[in-house]
Amino acid sequence: MVKLSNLATLDLGGNQISGNIPQSIDHFKRLEELHLGSNNMSGELPSSLGNCTNLKTIDLKINNFSGDLGKVNYSALQNLRSLDFMRSNLSGIIPESIYSCSNLTALRLSANHFHGEISPRIGNLKHLPFLSLVRNSFMNITKASHVLKSCRNISTLLIGKNFTNEAMPQDEAIMGFQYLQYLSMHHCSLTGTIPNWLSKLTNLKILSLFSNQLTRPMPSWINSLDHLFCLNVSNNSLTWEIPITLMQMPVLKSDNVGMYSELEPSLLDPGVLIYGANPS
């Protein structure tokens, strides 16, 4: 067999590959890119994956694994930039060792069976602009809102289909998120009202709060979000007429609407397209 000790990229995504990831994966000492997404892989993740210390990208989305992420110790993966386990049938809690990957710029765990609360250690991910936790069973949205603001560079935060029947956080101390452009808290059946702390998200472009149980009128501050061009609050229990302030949103008054639709590629998450706006 040809030795592949110098292999830097392994891309077998989008095939019909089945079976487990072998424990011998760590024989690829120089591996930087691992793409095994959109296959039929199963079994538990091999603990040896944590020995591939040169990895920058792990893409295992859309498979049928079993067990939890804790089988792998991620602490040594200090070069890791992108970690994608979307729709991989994984369960358990997010292991604390993931928060040691301080150079992560994209973390997608959507459409799995994760549960528990979001750890305060997620604030260690100082360079993280993209986080998707859609369609899991996370709890305590108030705590999550406080700890997630510690991810100082986050621009896309997708946490819909979690926190079922909890109250929408109203704490004015929820501040930060100064770079946030896309916030999705859809399909949570959240109760209460649209909170005032959202008015502080001055760079927000997309706000998705659909399919909750929010009440009262649309807040008057909505037109203060100068960059907002997509607002979805459908399937709630909002009352009264459409407010005049909504008609005064900058996107409706601008002659250059195109400037509002120049989204970063990271804002497009298949986990949302499949499980958010078009739930199955």
Backbone torsions as a table, in degrees:
resi	resn	phi	psi	omega
1	MET	NA	135.3	179.6
2	VAL	-66.2	131.1	178.3
3	LYS	-77.3	138.5	-177.3
4	LEU	-122.8	39.9	-174.7
5	SER	-65.3	-20.6	-179.2
6	ASN	-98.0	7.9	-177.3
7	LEU	-61.5	126.6	179.6
8	ALA	-104.6	-29.3	-179.4
9	THR	-130.5	128.7	174.5
10	LEU	-123.7	109.5	-178.1
11	ASP	-123.2	103.5	177.7
12	LEU	-121.5	22.7	-176.5
13	GLY	-69.3	155.0	174.7
14	GLY	70.7	34.2	176.3
15	ASN	-118.5	-159.6	177.0
16	GLN	-117.4	36.1	-176.8
17	ILE	-71.1	132.7	179.1
18	SER	-120.6	178.9	-179.7
19	GLY	89.7	-172.0	-175.1
20	ASN	-95.1	159.8	165.7
21	ILE	-75.9	123.1	-174.3
22	PRO	-70.2	151.4	175.4
23	GLN	-60.7	-24.5	-178.0
24	SER	-75.2	6.9	179.8
25	ILE	-57.2	-26.7	-178.2
26	ASP	-77.7	0.2	172.9
27	HIS	-68.4	-21.9	177.3
28	PHE	-83.7	79.7	-171.7
29	LYS	-63.7	-26.3	-175.6
30	ARG	-105.1	12.9	-176.2
31	LEU	-65.1	126.3	178.7
32	GLU	-112.2	-30.9	-177.1
33	GLU	-125.2	121.4	177.2
34	LEU	-122.0	111.1	-178.3
35	HIS	-121.7	104.4	178.1
36	LEU	-125.9	22.0	-176.5
37	GLY	-71.5	159.1	176.4
38	SER	58.0	53.0	174.7
39	ASN	-128.7	-162.3	177.3
40	ASN	-120.2	37.6	-176.3
41	MET	-74.0	149.1	-175.5
42	SER	-139.6	-172.0	180.0
43	GLY	80.5	-179.4	-179.5
44	GLU	-86.0	155.4	175.5
45	LEU	-68.4	136.2	-179.2
46	PRO	-73.1	137.1	179.6
47	SER	-62.4	-25.8	-178.3
48	SER	-65.0	-15.2	177.9
49	LEU	-58.7	-30.2	179.1
50	GLY	-70.7	-8.7	178.2
51	ASN	-92.3	-6.6	-179.6
52	CYS	-84.8	74.2	-166.1
53	THR	-72.9	-9.2	177.9
54	ASN	-92.7	-1.2	-176.9
55	LEU	-61.8	132.5	173.3
56	LYS	-108.6	-29.8	-178.5
57	THR	-133.2	128.9	170.3
58	ILE	-123.0	113.2	-178.9
59	ASP	-121.2	101.2	-178.7
60	LEU	-121.7	22.1	-174.5
61	LYS	-63.9	156.0	174.1
62	ILE	54.4	64.3	171.9
63	ASN	-136.4	-171.3	-175.6
64	ASN	-130.0	54.5	-179.7
65	PHE	-71.1	173.8	174.8
66	SER	-133.8	165.2	-180.0
67	GLY	84.2	-159.5	-175.2
68	ASP	-127.1	174.7	-178.5
69	LEU	-72.9	-16.2	-175.6
70	GLY	-70.0	-6.2	176.7
71	LYS	-67.5	-20.4	-178.6
72	VAL	-110.7	134.9	172.4
73	ASN	-93.7	112.1	-174.2
74	TYR	-88.7	-0.6	-171.8
75	SER	-60.7	-32.1	-176.9
76	ALA	-84.4	-5.3	-176.3
77	LEU	-89.4	63.2	-174.1
78	GLN	-75.5	-11.5	177.1
79	ASN	-92.1	-3.9	-173.1
80	LEU	-66.2	129.1	178.1
81	ARG	-110.3	-38.5	-174.9
82	SER	-131.3	128.8	179.8
83	LEU	-131.0	114.9	-172.5
84	ASP	-127.8	110.2	177.0
85	PHE	-119.7	23.4	-177.9
86	MET	-54.9	133.3	173.7
87	ARG	50.8	55.2	-177.5
88	SER	-117.3	7.2	175.2
89	ASN	67.4	26.5	179.4
90	LEU	-88.5	159.1	-175.2
91	SER	-140.5	-173.3	178.7
92	GLY	89.1	-157.0	179.3
93	ILE	-107.6	162.2	176.0
94	ILE	-72.3	122.1	-178.4
95	PRO	-67.5	142.4	-178.4
96	GLU	-60.6	-26.4	-176.3
97	SER	-65.4	-23.7	177.2
98	ILE	-61.8	-33.0	-177.5
99	TYR	-74.6	-2.4	172.5
100	SER	-84.3	-12.0	-179.8
101	CYS	-82.1	73.8	-167.5
102	SER	-70.2	-10.0	179.4
103	ASN	-99.1	9.5	178.7
104	LEU	-60.3	135.9	173.6
105	THR	-116.7	-9.7	177.2
106	ALA	-150.9	125.3	177.9
107	LEU	-132.9	114.1	-178.4
108	ARG	-124.7	113.9	-179.5
109	LEU	-121.4	20.0	-173.3
110	SER	-67.8	153.7	174.3
111	ALA	59.7	52.1	173.4
112	ASN	-129.6	-153.4	-178.1
113	HIS	-126.5	35.3	-180.0
114	PHE	-74.4	151.3	-179.1
115	HIS	-144.2	-176.9	179.9
116	GLY	93.4	-165.5	-179.3
117	GLU	-104.3	156.7	177.1
118	ILE	-77.0	125.6	-175.9
119	SER	-72.4	141.8	174.1
120	PRO	-58.5	-20.9	-179.0
121	ARG	-68.3	-10.9	177.3
122	ILE	-62.2	-20.3	176.4
123	GLY	-64.5	-13.8	175.8
124	ASN	-68.5	-17.5	-178.2
125	LEU	-84.9	71.7	-172.7
126	LYS	-69.8	-21.5	-176.2
127	HIS	-103.0	8.8	-173.3
128	LEU	-80.6	112.4	174.2
129	PRO	-94.1	-21.3	-173.5
130	PHE	-125.2	123.3	176.9
131	LEU	-139.6	123.0	175.8
132	SER	-125.7	120.6	177.4
133	LEU	-120.8	18.7	-172.9
134	VAL	-57.1	143.5	172.8
135	ARG	58.1	64.2	170.0
136	ASN	-134.5	-153.0	-179.7
137	SER	-133.1	44.4	178.0
138	PHE	-71.6	153.4	-177.0
139	MET	-125.5	164.4	174.3
140	ASN	66.8	72.0	-178.0
141	ILE	-67.2	-27.8	178.3
142	THR	-65.4	-47.4	176.8
143	LYS	-62.6	-42.7	-179.3
144	ALA	-58.8	-41.0	-179.2
145	SER	-63.4	-35.3	-179.8
146	HIS	-74.9	-41.3	-176.6
147	VAL	-76.7	-32.2	-178.2
148	LEU	-70.0	-25.6	178.5
149	LYS	-66.6	-14.4	177.1
150	SER	-74.9	-15.4	173.4
151	CYS	-79.0	86.2	-163.5
152	ARG	-63.4	-27.8	-175.0
153	ASN	-102.1	11.9	-175.7
154	ILE	-67.8	130.5	178.0
155	SER	-117.1	-22.5	177.7
156	THR	-127.8	117.8	-178.2
157	LEU	-129.0	110.6	-175.2
158	LEU	-118.8	107.2	-174.9
159	ILE	-129.7	19.2	-179.9
160	GLY	-64.4	164.7	-179.0
161	LYS	58.2	43.2	171.7
162	ASN	-141.2	-179.4	169.8
163	PHE	54.3	39.7	-171.1
164	THR	-59.3	127.9	175.8
165	ASN	66.3	16.8	174.4
166	GLU	-82.9	171.7	179.0
167	ALA	-88.6	137.2	174.9
168	MET	-59.8	127.5	-179.9
169	PRO	-60.4	134.1	-179.5
170	GLN	-116.6	1.6	-174.0
171	ASP	-64.0	119.0	179.7
172	GLU	-66.0	-14.4	178.9
173	ALA	-75.9	-6.5	175.4
174	ILE	-76.4	95.2	-179.6
175	MET	-129.9	-179.1	-172.8
176	GLY	101.4	-143.3	179.8
177	PHE	50.9	37.3	-173.1
178	GLN	-68.2	-18.3	179.8
179	TYR	-106.1	4.9	-174.0
180	LEU	-67.3	125.7	179.0
181	GLN	-113.0	-29.0	-175.2
182	TYR	-133.5	115.1	178.5
183	LEU	-124.0	122.8	178.6
184	SER	-124.5	120.2	177.3
185	MET	-130.4	46.9	-173.1
186	HIS	-86.8	161.6	173.5
187	HIS	51.9	44.4	177.0
188	CYS	-112.2	-8.9	-173.5
189	SER	55.1	37.5	179.4
190	LEU	-69.1	139.8	178.7
191	THR	-100.5	167.1	177.8
192	GLY	102.8	-150.0	-174.1
193	THR	-124.9	166.7	174.0
194	ILE	-66.6	120.5	-169.5
195	PRO	-79.7	152.1	-178.8
196	ASN	-68.3	-25.2	-177.6
197	TRP	-65.1	-19.3	176.1
198	LEU	-65.8	-25.3	-179.6
199	SER	-67.3	-15.7	179.3
200	LYS	-84.4	-7.4	-177.1
201	LEU	-85.7	75.2	-168.0
202	THR	-71.7	-14.1	178.1
203	ASN	-100.6	8.1	-175.2
204	LEU	-66.0	131.6	176.8
205	LYS	-110.2	-35.0	-178.6
206	ILE	-130.1	128.6	177.1
207	LEU	-130.0	116.0	-178.8
208	SER	-116.3	110.6	178.3
209	LEU	-124.4	22.6	-174.2
210	PHE	-72.3	156.8	178.5
211	SER	59.4	52.8	169.3
212	ASN	-123.6	-163.3	177.8
213	GLN	-124.5	39.7	-177.3
214	LEU	-74.1	143.1	-176.4
215	THR	-122.9	179.7	178.9
216	ARG	74.1	173.3	-176.8
217	PRO	-73.3	167.6	170.9
218	MET	-62.9	132.1	-177.8
219	PRO	-65.6	148.3	-175.6
220	SER	-70.3	-17.7	-177.1
221	TRP	-80.7	0.3	-172.0
222	ILE	-59.1	-32.5	-178.2
223	ASN	-78.7	0.2	176.8
224	SER	-84.1	-9.6	178.0
225	LEU	-85.3	90.1	-168.3
226	ASP	-62.6	-26.0	-175.5
227	HIS	-101.3	-2.0	-176.0
228	LEU	-70.5	121.9	176.9
229	PHE	-125.3	-7.0	177.7
230	CYS	-135.3	115.6	-179.8
231	LEU	-128.3	121.2	179.7
232	ASN	-125.7	106.6	176.9
233	VAL	-121.6	25.9	-179.4
234	SER	-66.8	158.7	178.9
235	ASN	58.3	48.2	169.6
236	ASN	-124.4	-162.3	178.2
237	SER	-125.6	39.2	178.3
238	LEU	-66.1	147.5	-172.6
239	THR	-119.3	174.0	176.4
240	TRP	71.0	-176.4	-176.9
241	GLU	-78.4	165.0	173.0
242	ILE	-62.6	122.2	-173.9
243	PRO	-70.3	148.9	177.6
244	ILE	-60.0	-33.8	-179.1
245	THR	-60.8	-30.0	178.4
246	LEU	-66.1	-33.6	178.7
247	MET	-75.4	-10.1	-178.9
248	GLN	-101.6	11.7	178.5
249	MET	-62.8	139.5	-176.0
250	PRO	-54.3	-35.2	-178.3
251	VAL	-63.6	-27.5	180.0
252	LEU	-83.2	-18.8	-178.0
253	LYS	-102.4	-11.3	-175.5
254	SER	-77.7	147.0	173.6
255	ASP	-86.9	-7.9	-177.5
256	ASN	-122.6	71.1	-176.9
257	VAL	-64.1	-29.9	-177.6
258	GLY	-57.5	-28.8	-177.9
259	MET	-64.4	-23.2	-178.3
260	TYR	-84.3	-15.5	-174.1
261	SER	-102.3	9.7	178.7
262	GLU	-85.1	80.4	-176.7
263	LEU	-82.5	148.2	169.4
264	GLU	-66.5	146.1	177.1
265	PRO	-55.9	-31.6	-177.5
266	SER	-66.9	-14.4	-179.4
267	LEU	-76.3	-13.0	-177.4
268	LEU	-97.4	107.4	-176.7
269	ASP	-116.6	114.6	179.0
270	PRO	-56.0	-25.4	177.2
271	GLY	-62.6	-30.6	177.4
272	VAL	-81.8	-41.8	-177.8
273	LEU	-63.0	-35.2	-177.8
274	ILE	-83.6	-43.3	-170.6
275	TYR	-109.8	-2.5	-178.3
276	GLY	-105.8	-82.4	-175.3
277	ALA	-66.6	-26.0	178.9
278	ASN	-124.6	68.4	-174.6
279	PRO	-63.4	144.5	178.2
280	SER	-118.7	NA	NA
